[in-house]
């Protein structure tokens, strides 16, 4: 590879250079996916044995005969058929009635709170994924230790720790901090002048890493057999995430998002708007999991959305902004094939404010278990300040 033989090679590049002949990295990885727009958890993981569900959603419910049954009470939306094998292999777990305890119905505020990890506190300057990197020691400080697929670094990865946003692996464009800088022929000339701490501190290493990717001919990257990514922004983001992980560049934390979940009008039932985005969501994740191959043994993926939807459908055959939602957890060490959390019920007397699924599991409890038990970062007070995240209260979805 191109950098082999240079006088001074960063340790993470040495590891990456020989990654092709190693059995694979033993490093633990956490992948986080944000479903932006407030996904309808009740039509995603359907409480099909709950009579109130069908009573409150006469035109947008998922007919019981079309639900992919999981345990006799809950079932998957039919567009999530790609998830059923992962459930049966006990790699996929579900946490229902989960989310942020803050009661805001503002997309902006709710997303900000879930990315900062401090619900109700607007002055938090960094994101919880960045604080995870800050509070954890690393054998080699790779510039790709924390990555996001996008044109700018998201709130969740913003902070003091080095992290980059990769807008396109094939085009070699990377954003550090809050600015995007193209990495091509001009990058080597500009890194010395960069005022961005991420680029300035690791400019040459980042450039060498990009040269390594280029020598691997990423434009002709071939996913593993059976990894059939949808031709969509989200599918492409996960394909590139897999590519960066498999390049063995020291990726420890990865983030991407998928929009299209705000269905106030004509949400649909087994078919329609929600069905379409669920199909893209599940097929992309299933392809990503297949693509990683044996690396899934050391990978955990968690999905979240800013809040759920109203238990009752509205007058436009859609749903409005709600409260608790559903989270998916996928991983080699996950104790899957189970729905975790306490189900609060859908009787009108059990609803939050008489309209929403009540929250029984704080999203920080779910994420804290992944940070602590999977990544091995025990400093949860720094990652989620102000939240008592005792290991004794974990859901134990990790074996």
C-alpha positions as a Markdown table, in Angstrom:
| # | Residue | x | y | z |
|---|---|---|---|---|
| 1 | Unk | 0.0 | 0.0 | 0.0 |
| 2 | Unk | 1.0 | 3.6 | -0.7 |
| 3 | Unk | 2.3 | 4.6 | 2.8 |
| 4 | Unk | 4.3 | 1.5 | 3.4 |
| 5 | Unk | 8.0 | 2.4 | 3.4 |
| 6 | Unk | 7.6 | 6.0 | 4.5 |
| 7 | Unk | 9.9 | 7.1 | 7.2 |
| 8 | Unk | 7.3 | 7.8 | 9.9 |
| 9 | Unk | 4.0 | 6.0 | 9.9 |
| 10 | Unk | 1.4 | 6.6 | 12.6 |
| 11 | Unk | 0.7 | 3.5 | 14.6 |
| 12 | Unk | -3.0 | 3.4 | 13.5 |
| 13 | Unk | -1.8 | 3.5 | 9.9 |
| 14 | Unk | 0.6 | 0.6 | 10.6 |
| 15 | Unk | -2.3 | -1.4 | 11.9 |
| 16 | Unk | -4.5 | -0.5 | 9.0 |
| 17 | Unk | -1.8 | -1.2 | 6.5 |
| 18 | Unk | -1.5 | -4.8 | 7.7 |
| 19 | Unk | -5.2 | -5.2 | 8.3 |
| 20 | Unk | -5.7 | -7.1 | 5.0 |
| 21 | Unk | -3.5 | -10.0 | 6.3 |
| 22 | Unk | -4.7 | -10.0 | 9.9 |
| 23 | Unk | -7.7 | -12.0 | 11.0 |
| 24 | Unk | -9.4 | -8.7 | 11.9 |
| 25 | Unk | -9.4 | -6.1 | 14.6 |
| 26 | Unk | -10.7 | -7.0 | 18.1 |
| 27 | Unk | -11.7 | -3.4 | 18.8 |
| 28 | Unk | -15.2 | -2.8 | 19.9 |
| 29 | Unk | -17.4 | -0.6 | 17.7 |
| 30 | Unk | -20.6 | 1.3 | 18.3 |
| 31 | Unk | -22.8 | 2.4 | 15.4 |
| 32 | Unk | -25.7 | 4.9 | 16.2 |
| 33 | Unk | -28.5 | 5.7 | 13.8 |
| 34 | Unk | -30.9 | 8.6 | 14.2 |
| 35 | Unk | -34.4 | 8.4 | 12.7 |
| 36 | Unk | -35.1 | 12.1 | 12.2 |
| 37 | Unk | -38.7 | 13.2 | 12.2 |
| 38 | Unk | -40.1 | 11.2 | 15.1 |
| 39 | Unk | -40.8 | 7.7 | 14.0 |
| 40 | Unk | -44.1 | 6.0 | 14.8 |
| 41 | Unk | -43.0 | 3.2 | 17.1 |
| 42 | Unk | -46.5 | 1.8 | 17.5 |
| 43 | Unk | -46.7 | 1.0 | 13.8 |
| 44 | Unk | -43.0 | -0.2 | 13.7 |
| 45 | Unk | -43.1 | -2.7 | 16.5 |
| 46 | Unk | -46.8 | -3.3 | 16.8 |
| 47 | Unk | -48.6 | -4.3 | 20.0 |
| 48 | Unk | -50.9 | -6.5 | 18.0 |
| 49 | Unk | -52.4 | -8.2 | 21.1 |
| 50 | Unk | -53.4 | -4.9 | 22.6 |
| 51 | Unk | -57.1 | -4.2 | 21.6 |
| 52 | Unk | -56.7 | -0.5 | 22.2 |
| 53 | Unk | -54.2 | -0.3 | 19.5 |
| 54 | Unk | -56.7 | -1.2 | 16.8 |
| 55 | Unk | -59.5 | 0.9 | 18.4 |
| 56 | Unk | -57.4 | 4.0 | 18.3 |
| 57 | Unk | -56.1 | 3.5 | 14.8 |
| 58 | Unk | -59.0 | 2.4 | 12.6 |
| 59 | Unk | -57.4 | 3.4 | 9.2 |
| 60 | Unk | -53.7 | 3.1 | 9.8 |
| 61 | Unk | -53.3 | 0.1 | 12.0 |
| 62 | Unk | -51.3 | -2.9 | 10.8 |
| 63 | Unk | -53.7 | -5.8 | 10.4 |
| 64 | Unk | -52.8 | -8.6 | 12.7 |
| 65 | Unk | -52.6 | -11.1 | 9.9 |
| 66 | Unk | -49.9 | -9.0 | 8.3 |
| 67 | Unk | -47.8 | -8.3 | 11.4 |
| 68 | Unk | -44.6 | -10.3 | 11.6 |
| 69 | Unk | -45.2 | -11.9 | 15.0 |
| 70 | Unk | -42.3 | -11.9 | 17.5 |
| 71 | Unk | -43.6 | -13.2 | 20.8 |
| 72 | Unk | -47.4 | -13.3 | 20.6 |
| 73 | Unk | -47.8 | -9.7 | 21.8 |
| 74 | Unk | -45.4 | -7.7 | 19.7 |
| 75 | Unk | -44.7 | -7.9 | 16.0 |
| 76 | Unk | -42.8 | -6.1 | 13.3 |
| 77 | Unk | -44.3 | -4.0 | 10.5 |
| 78 | Unk | -44.3 | -6.2 | 7.3 |
| 79 | Unk | -41.8 | -3.8 | 5.7 |
| 80 | Unk | -39.3 | -4.9 | 8.4 |
| 81 | Unk | -39.1 | -8.5 | 7.1 |
| 82 | Unk | -35.3 | -8.1 | 6.7 |
| 83 | Unk | -35.1 | -7.9 | 10.5 |
| 84 | Unk | -36.8 | -11.2 | 11.1 |
| 85 | Unk | -33.6 | -13.4 | 10.5 |
| 86 | Unk | -31.6 | -11.1 | 12.8 |
| 87 | Unk | -34.3 | -11.6 | 15.5 |
| 88 | Unk | -34.3 | -15.4 | 15.0 |
| 89 | Unk | -30.5 | -15.4 | 15.2 |
| 90 | Unk | -30.9 | -13.6 | 18.5 |
| 91 | Unk | -28.7 | -10.7 | 17.4 |
| 92 | Unk | -31.6 | -8.1 | 17.3 |
| 93 | Unk | -33.2 | -6.8 | 20.5 |
| 94 | Unk | -36.0 | -4.3 | 20.9 |
| 95 | Unk | -36.6 | -1.7 | 23.6 |
| 96 | Unk | -40.2 | -0.4 | 23.6 |
| 97 | Unk | -41.6 | 2.6 | 25.4 |
| 98 | Unk | -38.2 | 4.2 | 25.4 |
| 99 | Unk | -37.0 | 7.7 | 24.7 |
| 100 | Unk | -36.3 | 11.1 | 26.3 |
| 101 | Unk | -38.1 | 12.1 | 29.5 |
| 102 | Unk | -38.3 | 15.7 | 28.3 |
| 103 | Unk | -41.9 | 16.5 | 27.2 |
| 104 | Unk | -41.0 | 18.8 | 24.3 |
| 105 | Unk | -42.8 | 18.2 | 21.0 |
| 106 | Unk | -40.3 | 20.3 | 19.1 |
| 107 | Unk | -38.2 | 18.4 | 16.6 |
| 108 | Unk | -35.3 | 20.7 | 17.0 |
| 109 | Unk | -35.2 | 20.7 | 20.8 |
| 110 | Unk | -35.9 | 17.0 | 21.1 |
| 111 | Unk | -33.2 | 16.0 | 18.6 |
| 112 | Unk | -30.8 | 18.4 | 20.3 |
| 113 | Unk | -31.4 | 16.8 | 23.7 |
| 114 | Unk | -30.9 | 13.3 | 22.4 |
| 115 | Unk | -27.7 | 14.2 | 20.7 |
| 116 | Unk | -26.3 | 16.2 | 23.6 |
| 117 | Unk | -27.5 | 13.4 | 26.0 |
| 118 | Unk | -28.8 | 16.1 | 28.5 |
| 119 | Unk | -32.6 | 16.3 | 28.1 |
| 120 | Unk | -34.0 | 19.7 | 29.1 |
| 121 | Unk | -30.5 | 21.3 | 29.2 |
| 122 | Unk | -29.9 | 23.6 | 26.3 |
| 123 | Unk | -26.4 | 24.9 | 27.2 |
| 124 | Unk | -24.5 | 21.6 | 26.8 |
| 125 | Unk | -21.7 | 22.3 | 24.4 |
| 126 | Unk | -20.8 | 18.8 | 23.2 |
| 127 | Unk | -22.5 | 15.6 | 22.1 |
| 128 | Unk | -22.6 | 12.4 | 24.1 |
| 129 | Unk | -20.8 | 10.4 | 21.5 |
| 130 | Unk | -17.9 | 12.9 | 21.6 |
| 131 | Unk | -17.9 | 12.7 | 25.4 |
| 132 | Unk | -17.6 | 8.9 | 25.0 |
| 133 | Unk | -14.5 | 9.5 | 23.0 |
| 134 | Unk | -13.2 | 12.1 | 25.4 |
| 135 | Unk | -13.6 | 9.9 | 28.5 |
| 136 | Unk | -12.1 | 6.7 | 27.0 |
| 137 | Unk | -8.5 | 5.9 | 26.5 |
| 138 | Unk | -7.5 | 4.7 | 23.0 |
| 139 | Unk | -4.4 | 2.7 | 22.0 |
| 140 | Unk | -4.1 | 4.9 | 18.9 |
| 141 | Unk | -5.8 | 8.2 | 18.3 |
| 142 | Unk | -6.9 | 7.6 | 14.7 |
| 143 | Unk | -8.6 | 10.6 | 13.0 |
| 144 | Unk | -11.3 | 8.1 | 12.0 |
| 145 | Unk | -11.9 | 6.9 | 15.6 |
| 146 | Unk | -15.2 | 8.8 | 15.5 |
| 147 | Unk | -16.9 | 9.2 | 12.1 |
| 148 | Unk | -20.2 | 10.5 | 10.8 |
| 149 | Unk | -21.5 | 10.0 | 7.3 |
| 150 | Unk | -22.5 | 13.5 | 6.1 |
| 151 | Unk | -21.4 | 16.9 | 5.0 |
| 152 | Unk | -20.8 | 18.3 | 8.5 |
| 153 | Unk | -20.2 | 17.0 | 11.9 |
| 154 | Unk | -23.5 | 16.4 | 13.7 |
| 155 | Unk | -24.3 | 17.6 | 17.2 |
| 156 | Unk | -23.9 | 14.2 | 18.7 |
| 157 | Unk | -20.1 | 14.0 | 17.7 |
| 158 | Unk | -19.2 | 17.7 | 18.3 |
| 159 | Unk | -16.8 | 18.4 | 21.0 |
| 160 | Unk | -13.1 | 18.3 | 22.1 |
| 161 | Unk | -12.3 | 14.7 | 20.9 |
| 162 | Unk | -11.2 | 14.3 | 17.3 |
| 163 | Unk | -14.0 | 13.2 | 14.9 |
| 164 | Unk | -14.7 | 13.7 | 11.3 |
| 165 | Unk | -17.7 | 13.8 | 9.0 |
| 166 | Unk | -17.1 | 11.9 | 5.7 |
| 167 | Unk | -19.4 | 13.2 | 3.0 |
| 168 | Unk | -18.3 | 10.8 | 0.3 |
| 169 | Unk | -15.6 | 8.1 | 0.6 |
| 170 | Unk | -15.3 | 8.0 | -3.2 |
| 171 | Unk | -14.8 | 11.7 | -3.5 |
| 172 | Unk | -12.5 | 11.9 | -0.5 |
| 173 | Unk | -14.2 | 14.8 | 1.2 |
| 174 | Unk | -14.1 | 15.0 | 4.9 |
| 175 | Unk | -15.4 | 17.6 | 7.4 |
| 176 | Unk | -13.8 | 18.2 | 10.7 |
| 177 | Unk | -15.5 | 20.3 | 13.4 |
| 178 | Unk | -18.3 | 22.2 | 11.7 |
| 179 | Unk | -16.7 | 22.9 | 8.4 |
| 180 | Unk | -16.3 | 20.8 | 5.3 |
| 181 | Unk | -13.0 | 20.6 | 3.6 |
| 182 | Unk | -12.4 | 18.6 | 0.4 |
| 183 | Unk | -9.6 | 16.1 | 0.6 |
| 184 | Unk | -8.1 | 15.8 | -2.8 |
| 185 | Unk | -5.1 | 17.4 | -4.4 |
| 186 | Unk | -5.5 | 20.5 | -2.3 |
| 187 | Unk | -5.7 | 19.0 | 1.1 |
| 188 | Unk | -2.0 | 18.5 | 1.7 |
| 189 | Unk | -1.4 | 22.1 | 0.9 |
| 190 | Unk | -4.1 | 23.4 | 3.2 |
| 191 | Unk | -3.8 | 21.3 | 6.4 |
| 192 | Unk | -1.0 | 23.4 | 8.0 |
| 193 | Unk | -3.1 | 26.6 | 7.7 |
| 194 | Unk | -6.3 | 25.0 | 9.1 |
| 195 | Unk | -7.6 | 26.7 | 12.2 |
| 196 | Unk | -9.9 | 23.7 | 12.9 |
| 197 | Unk | -8.4 | 21.7 | 15.8 |
| 198 | Unk | -9.5 | 18.4 | 14.3 |
| 199 | Unk | -7.8 | 19.1 | 11.0 |
| 200 | Unk | -4.8 | 21.0 | 12.4 |
| 201 | Unk | -3.9 | 18.5 | 15.0 |
| 202 | Unk | -4.1 | 15.4 | 12.8 |
| 203 | Unk | -3.9 | 16.9 | 9.3 |
| 204 | Unk | -1.0 | 14.9 | 8.0 |
| 205 | Unk | -2.4 | 11.7 | 9.5 |
| 206 | Unk | -5.8 | 12.3 | 8.0 |
| 207 | Unk | -4.2 | 12.9 | 4.6 |
| 208 | Unk | -2.2 | 9.7 | 4.9 |
| 209 | Unk | -5.3 | 7.8 | 5.9 |
| 210 | Unk | -7.1 | 9.2 | 2.8 |
| 211 | Unk | -4.2 | 8.2 | 0.6 |
| 212 | Unk | -4.5 | 4.7 | 2.1 |
| 213 | Unk | -8.2 | 4.6 | 1.2 |
| 214 | Unk | -7.3 | 5.8 | -2.3 |
| 215 | Unk | -4.7 | 3.0 | -2.7 |
| 216 | Unk | -7.5 | 0.6 | -1.8 |
| 217 | Unk | -9.5 | 1.8 | -4.8 |
| 218 | Unk | -12.7 | 2.7 | -2.9 |
| 219 | Unk | -14.6 | 3.6 | -6.1 |
| 220 | Unk | -14.5 | -0.1 | -6.9 |
| 221 | Unk | -15.4 | -1.4 | -3.4 |
| 222 | Unk | -17.5 | -4.5 | -3.5 |
| 223 | Unk | -19.7 | -5.3 | -0.5 |
| 224 | Unk | -19.7 | -8.9 | 0.8 |
| 225 | Unk | -21.9 | -11.4 | -1.1 |
| 226 | Unk | -25.6 | -10.9 | -0.1 |
| 227 | Unk | -25.1 | -7.4 | 1.1 |
| 228 | Unk | -27.7 | -5.7 | -1.1 |
| 229 | Unk | -27.9 | -2.1 | -0.2 |
| 230 | Unk | -30.8 | 0.0 | -1.4 |
| 231 | Unk | -29.9 | 2.7 | -3.8 |
| 232 | Unk | -30.7 | 5.5 | -1.4 |
| 233 | Unk | -28.8 | 8.1 | 0.7 |
| 234 | Unk | -29.2 | 6.0 | 3.8 |
| 235 | Unk | -28.2 | 2.8 | 2.1 |
| 236 | Unk | -25.1 | 4.5 | 0.6 |
| 237 | Unk | -24.2 | 5.9 | 4.0 |
| 238 | Unk | -24.2 | 2.5 | 5.6 |
| 239 | Unk | -22.3 | 1.0 | 2.7 |
| 240 | Unk | -19.6 | 3.6 | 3.2 |
| 241 | Unk | -19.6 | 3.1 | 7.0 |
| 242 | Unk | -19.0 | -0.6 | 6.4 |
| 243 | Unk | -16.2 | 0.3 | 4.0 |
| 244 | Unk | -14.5 | 2.5 | 6.5 |
| 245 | Unk | -14.8 | -0.1 | 9.3 |
| 246 | Unk | -13.5 | -2.8 | 7.0 |
| 247 | Unk | -10.5 | -0.6 | 6.0 |
| 248 | Unk | -9.3 | -1.1 | 9.6 |
| 249 | Unk | -8.6 | 2.6 | 10.1 |
| 250 | Unk | -9.5 | 2.5 | 13.8 |
| 251 | Unk | -13.2 | 3.3 | 13.6 |
| 252 | Unk | -14.7 | 3.0 | 17.0 |
| 253 | Unk | -17.8 | 5.1 | 16.8 |
| 254 | Unk | -19.9 | 5.7 | 13.7 |
| 255 | Unk | -23.0 | 7.8 | 13.2 |
| 256 | Unk | -25.5 | 8.4 | 10.4 |
| 257 | Unk | -29.2 | 9.3 | 10.1 |
| 258 | Unk | -32.2 | 8.8 | 8.0 |
| 259 | Unk | -35.1 | 11.3 | 7.6 |
| 260 | Unk | -38.7 | 11.0 | 6.4 |
| 261 | Unk | -40.5 | 9.9 | 9.6 |
| 262 | Unk | -42.8 | 12.9 | 10.3 |
| 263 | Unk | -46.1 | 11.5 | 9.0 |
| 264 | Unk | -48.9 | 13.9 | 10.0 |
| 265 | Unk | -50.9 | 13.1 | 6.8 |
| 266 | Unk | -51.5 | 9.8 | 5.0 |
| 267 | Unk | -49.0 | 7.8 | 7.1 |
| 268 | Unk | -50.3 | 4.5 | 5.6 |
| 269 | Unk | -50.6 | 1.2 | 7.2 |
| 270 | Unk | -49.0 | -2.0 | 5.8 |
| 271 | Unk | -48.3 | 0.1 | 2.7 |
| 272 | Unk | -47.7 | 3.8 | 2.3 |
| 273 | Unk | -45.2 | 6.4 | 3.5 |
| 274 | Unk | -44.1 | 4.7 | 6.7 |
| 275 | Unk | -43.8 | 1.3 | 4.9 |
| 276 | Unk | -41.5 | 2.8 | 2.3 |
| 277 | Unk | -39.1 | 4.4 | 4.7 |
| 278 | Unk | -39.1 | 1.3 | 6.9 |
| 279 | Unk | -38.2 | -0.9 | 3.9 |
| 280 | Unk | -35.2 | 1.4 | 3.2 |
| 281 | Unk | -34.3 | 1.5 | 6.9 |
| 282 | Unk | -34.4 | -2.3 | 7.5 |
| 283 | Unk | -32.9 | -3.4 | 4.2 |
| 284 | Unk | -30.0 | -1.0 | 4.6 |
| 285 | Unk | -29.2 | -2.2 | 8.1 |
| 286 | Unk | -29.5 | -5.9 | 7.1 |
| 287 | Unk | -27.1 | -5.3 | 4.1 |
| 288 | Unk | -24.7 | -3.5 | 6.4 |
| 289 | Unk | -24.8 | -6.4 | 8.9 |
| 290 | Unk | -24.1 | -8.9 | 6.1 |
| 291 | Unk | -21.3 | -6.7 | 4.8 |
| 292 | Unk | -19.5 | -6.6 | 8.1 |
| 293 | Unk | -19.3 | -10.4 | 8.3 |
| 294 | Unk | -17.2 | -11.5 | 11.3 |
| 295 | Unk | -16.8 | -7.9 | 12.4 |
| 296 | Unk | -20.3 | -8.1 | 13.7 |
| 297 | Unk | -19.0 | -10.1 | 16.7 |
| 298 | Unk | -17.5 | -6.8 | 18.0 |
| 299 | Unk | -20.1 | -4.4 | 16.8 |
| 300 | Unk | -23.3 | -3.0 | 18.4 |
| 301 | Unk | -25.8 | -0.8 | 16.5 |
| 302 | Unk | -28.4 | 1.3 | 18.2 |
| 303 | Unk | -31.3 | 3.3 | 16.6 |
| 304 | Unk | -33.2 | 6.1 | 18.1 |
| 305 | Unk | -35.7 | 8.8 | 17.2 |
| 306 | Unk | -36.5 | 12.1 | 19.0 |
| 307 | Unk | -40.0 | 11.1 | 20.1 |
| 308 | Unk | -42.8 | 8.8 | 19.0 |
| 309 | Unk | -46.3 | 9.6 | 17.7 |
| 310 | Unk | -49.7 | 10.0 | 19.2 |
| 311 | Unk | -51.4 | 6.7 | 20.1 |
| 312 | Unk | -54.6 | 7.8 | 18.2 |
| 313 | Unk | -54.5 | 8.6 | 14.5 |
| 314 | Unk | -55.5 | 12.2 | 13.6 |
| 315 | Unk | -58.1 | 13.4 | 11.2 |
| 316 | Unk | -55.7 | 13.2 | 8.3 |
| 317 | Unk | -54.9 | 9.5 | 8.6 |
| 318 | Unk | -51.6 | 10.3 | 10.2 |
| 319 | Unk | -50.2 | 10.8 | 13.6 |
| 320 | Unk | -48.9 | 13.8 | 15.5 |
| 321 | Unk | -45.9 | 14.4 | 17.8 |
| 322 | Unk | -46.0 | 12.0 | 20.8 |
| 323 | Unk | -43.7 | 10.8 | 23.5 |
| 324 | Unk | -42.2 | 7.3 | 24.0 |
| 325 | Unk | -40.9 | 5.3 | 21.1 |
| 326 | Unk | -39.0 | 2.1 | 20.1 |
| 327 | Unk | -35.3 | 1.5 | 19.9 |
| 328 | Unk | -33.5 | -1.3 | 18.0 |
| 329 | Unk | -30.3 | -2.8 | 19.3 |
| 330 | Unk | -28.3 | -5.1 | 17.0 |
| 331 | Unk | -25.0 | -6.8 | 17.7 |
| 332 | Unk | -22.9 | -9.9 | 18.1 |
| 333 | Unk | -22.9 | -9.6 | 21.9 |
| 334 | Unk | -26.6 | -8.6 | 22.1 |
| 335 | Unk | -29.0 | -11.0 | 23.9 |
| 336 | Unk | -31.5 | -10.7 | 21.1 |
| 337 | Unk | -34.8 | -12.2 | 20.3 |
| 338 | Unk | -36.4 | -10.3 | 23.2 |
| 339 | Unk | -38.4 | -7.1 | 23.7 |
| 340 | Unk | -36.9 | -5.2 | 26.7 |
| 341 | Unk | -38.5 | -2.6 | 28.9 |
| 342 | Unk | -41.7 | -2.3 | 30.7 |
| 343 | Unk | -44.8 | -2.0 | 28.5 |
| 344 | Unk | -47.1 | 0.7 | 29.9 |
| 345 | Unk | -50.2 | -0.2 | 28.0 |
| 346 | Unk | -52.5 | 1.7 | 25.7 |
| 347 | Unk | -55.6 | 2.1 | 27.7 |
| 348 | Unk | -56.6 | 5.8 | 27.9 |
| 349 | Unk | -55.8 | 5.8 | 31.6 |
| 350 | Unk | -52.3 | 4.6 | 30.9 |
| 351 | Unk | -51.4 | 7.1 | 28.2 |
| 352 | Unk | -49.0 | 10.0 | 28.8 |
| 353 | Unk | -51.2 | 13.2 | 28.9 |
| 354 | Unk | -54.0 | 11.1 | 27.7 |
| 355 | Unk | -52.6 | 10.9 | 24.2 |
| 356 | Unk | -49.1 | 9.2 | 24.0 |
| 357 | Unk | -47.4 | 6.0 | 24.8 |
| 358 | Unk | -45.9 | 6.5 | 28.3 |
| 359 | Unk | -42.1 | 6.4 | 28.7 |
| 360 | Unk | -40.7 | 3.6 | 30.9 |
| 361 | Unk | -37.1 | 3.4 | 29.7 |
| 362 | Unk | -34.8 | 6.5 | 29.5 |
| 363 | Unk | -32.8 | 6.4 | 26.2 |
| 364 | Unk | -29.7 | 7.1 | 28.2 |
| 365 | Unk | -30.2 | 3.8 | 30.0 |
| 366 | Unk | -30.1 | 1.9 | 26.7 |
| 367 | Unk | -27.1 | 3.9 | 25.4 |
| 368 | Unk | -25.2 | 3.8 | 28.7 |
| 369 | Unk | -25.2 | 0.0 | 28.6 |
| 370 | Unk | -23.7 | 0.0 | 25.2 |
| 371 | Unk | -21.0 | 2.6 | 26.2 |
| 372 | Unk | -20.2 | 0.8 | 29.5 |
| 373 | Unk | -20.6 | -2.9 | 28.8 |
| 374 | Unk | -19.6 | -3.0 | 25.1 |
| 375 | Unk | -17.1 | -0.2 | 24.7 |
| 376 | Unk | -15.8 | -0.7 | 28.2 |
| 377 | Unk | -16.2 | 3.0 | 29.1 |
| 378 | Unk | -17.2 | 3.1 | 32.8 |
| 379 | Unk | -17.2 | 6.9 | 33.1 |
| 380 | Unk | -20.9 | 7.3 | 32.4 |
| 381 | Unk | -21.2 | 10.4 | 34.6 |
| 382 | Unk | -19.0 | 12.2 | 32.1 |
| 383 | Unk | -20.9 | 10.8 | 29.1 |
| 384 | Unk | -24.4 | 11.5 | 30.5 |
| 385 | Unk | -24.0 | 14.2 | 33.1 |
| 386 | Unk | -26.8 | 14.6 | 35.6 |
| 387 | Unk | -28.2 | 11.1 | 35.0 |
| 388 | Unk | -27.9 | 8.3 | 37.4 |
| 389 | Unk | -26.9 | 5.5 | 35.0 |
| 390 | Unk | -26.2 | 2.7 | 37.5 |
| 391 | Unk | -25.1 | -0.6 | 35.9 |
| 392 | Unk | -27.5 | -2.3 | 38.3 |
| 393 | Unk | -30.4 | -0.6 | 36.4 |
| 394 | Unk | -29.2 | -1.7 | 32.9 |
| 395 | Unk | -31.7 | -3.8 | 30.9 |
| 396 | Unk | -29.0 | -6.5 | 30.4 |
| 397 | Unk | -29.5 | -6.7 | 26.7 |
| 398 | Unk | -25.8 | -7.3 | 26.4 |
| 399 | Unk | -24.4 | -10.7 | 27.2 |
